[in-house]
């Protein structure tokens, strides 16, 4: 019954800032690991940032993006600063890592940098 819904995507000029949010509904374990992924056209899905016990970032976004989590509300946030054209992609929220990967995924939100 868990569902993840991303929001906050849109169009932004290069160098700008955009903040994405992922809200979890249903019976979600508050301690689940959560991550942000993205997929650009013609490319494989890549891990952008994860929040477990520590924060980790892909080299391409390190220093520009910040992942945060409100465990009480089950909301995951990705603040994206100094956006580049290469950041254009559909961004996905994922939660609850298990043997085969993340169990739950959102539908994605489009981020377009121009």
Backbone torsions as a table, in degrees:
resi	resn	phi	psi	omega
1	UNK	NA	5.1	-180.0
2	UNK	-81.1	135.5	177.0
3	UNK	-138.1	136.7	178.4
4	UNK	-111.1	133.0	-179.3
5	UNK	-127.4	117.9	178.3
6	UNK	-88.7	151.0	176.3
7	UNK	-152.3	166.1	177.0
8	UNK	102.0	-4.7	178.8
9	UNK	-71.3	167.2	179.9
10	UNK	161.1	-163.4	179.7
11	UNK	-104.0	139.8	-179.1
12	UNK	-147.7	150.2	178.1
13	UNK	-76.2	152.5	177.8
14	UNK	-56.4	138.0	-177.6
15	UNK	89.6	-8.2	-178.3
16	UNK	-84.1	-175.6	-177.0
17	UNK	-125.7	142.8	177.8
18	UNK	-145.1	142.7	179.1
19	UNK	-121.9	125.8	179.0
20	UNK	-102.2	147.2	177.1
21	UNK	-128.8	148.8	177.2
22	UNK	-130.1	116.3	-180.0
23	UNK	-106.0	129.9	179.6
24	UNK	-101.2	133.7	176.5
25	UNK	-119.5	159.6	-179.3
26	UNK	91.4	-166.1	-175.5
27	UNK	-86.9	76.5	-179.9
28	UNK	-101.4	133.3	177.0
29	UNK	-69.2	122.9	-175.9
30	UNK	-63.3	-21.2	-178.6
31	UNK	-90.4	4.0	179.8
32	UNK	-61.3	142.1	171.9
33	UNK	-66.4	147.0	179.6
34	UNK	-138.3	146.3	-177.0
35	UNK	-145.4	161.8	171.3
36	UNK	-112.6	132.5	174.2
37	UNK	-120.1	165.5	173.8
38	UNK	-147.4	155.7	177.7
39	UNK	-141.5	119.5	177.1
40	UNK	-93.7	156.4	-179.8
41	UNK	-54.5	130.3	177.8
42	UNK	76.8	5.2	-178.9
43	UNK	-122.8	161.6	178.0
44	UNK	-75.3	153.2	175.8
45	UNK	-65.3	136.2	-178.8
46	UNK	-128.2	150.2	176.7
47	UNK	-77.5	127.3	-179.9
48	UNK	-95.7	-50.5	-178.5
49	UNK	-158.5	148.6	178.5
50	UNK	-133.0	152.1	178.2
51	UNK	-130.3	109.0	176.0
52	UNK	-123.8	-104.8	173.7
53	UNK	-92.4	-23.2	176.3
54	UNK	-134.6	164.8	177.8
55	UNK	-94.0	137.2	178.2
56	UNK	-132.0	147.2	-176.8
57	UNK	-135.6	149.0	172.0
58	UNK	-66.4	147.8	-179.0
59	UNK	-56.9	-33.3	-177.1
60	UNK	-67.9	-19.9	-177.6
61	UNK	-118.2	-5.6	-178.0
62	UNK	-57.8	131.2	-179.0
63	UNK	90.1	-11.8	-178.6
64	UNK	-115.8	-34.4	-177.8
65	UNK	-106.4	149.3	177.2
66	UNK	-134.3	124.1	177.4
67	UNK	-98.9	139.5	178.0
68	UNK	-144.9	163.4	-176.6
69	UNK	-145.2	136.7	172.0
70	UNK	-106.8	96.4	-175.3
71	UNK	-63.1	-36.4	-179.0
72	UNK	-63.3	-35.2	-178.5
73	UNK	-100.9	-4.0	-177.0
74	UNK	55.7	49.4	178.5
75	UNK	-120.6	127.4	177.5
76	UNK	-109.1	136.2	-176.9
77	UNK	-125.7	144.5	174.4
78	UNK	-128.9	110.0	176.0
79	UNK	-92.3	124.2	-176.2
80	UNK	-115.8	114.6	179.3
81	UNK	-108.6	161.5	177.2
82	UNK	47.9	50.5	-176.2
83	UNK	-63.3	143.3	-179.8
84	UNK	-117.2	163.3	177.8
85	UNK	-57.3	-35.9	-178.8
86	UNK	-67.4	-12.8	179.2
87	UNK	-81.4	-8.3	178.9
88	UNK	-61.0	123.0	-177.1
89	UNK	-178.1	172.4	169.5
90	UNK	-92.4	126.9	-177.7
91	UNK	-102.4	134.1	-176.7
92	UNK	-121.3	140.6	173.4
93	UNK	-95.7	138.7	178.1
94	UNK	-134.1	146.4	-177.3
95	UNK	-142.1	152.6	174.5
96	UNK	65.5	84.8	180.0
97	UNK	-74.9	139.0	176.3
98	UNK	-138.9	-169.4	-175.4
99	UNK	-54.7	-39.3	-177.5
100	UNK	-96.1	10.1	-178.7
101	UNK	116.2	-160.7	-179.8
102	UNK	-74.7	138.5	-175.9
103	UNK	-80.5	-41.4	-175.5
104	UNK	-116.4	141.1	-179.2
105	UNK	-135.9	144.6	173.7
106	UNK	-84.1	177.0	-178.2
107	UNK	-84.4	-13.1	177.7
108	UNK	97.7	152.7	175.8
109	UNK	-136.5	134.2	-174.9
110	UNK	-80.8	132.2	173.3
111	UNK	-120.2	123.4	-179.6
112	UNK	-123.1	122.1	-179.9
113	UNK	-110.8	128.9	-178.8
114	UNK	-140.2	NA	NA
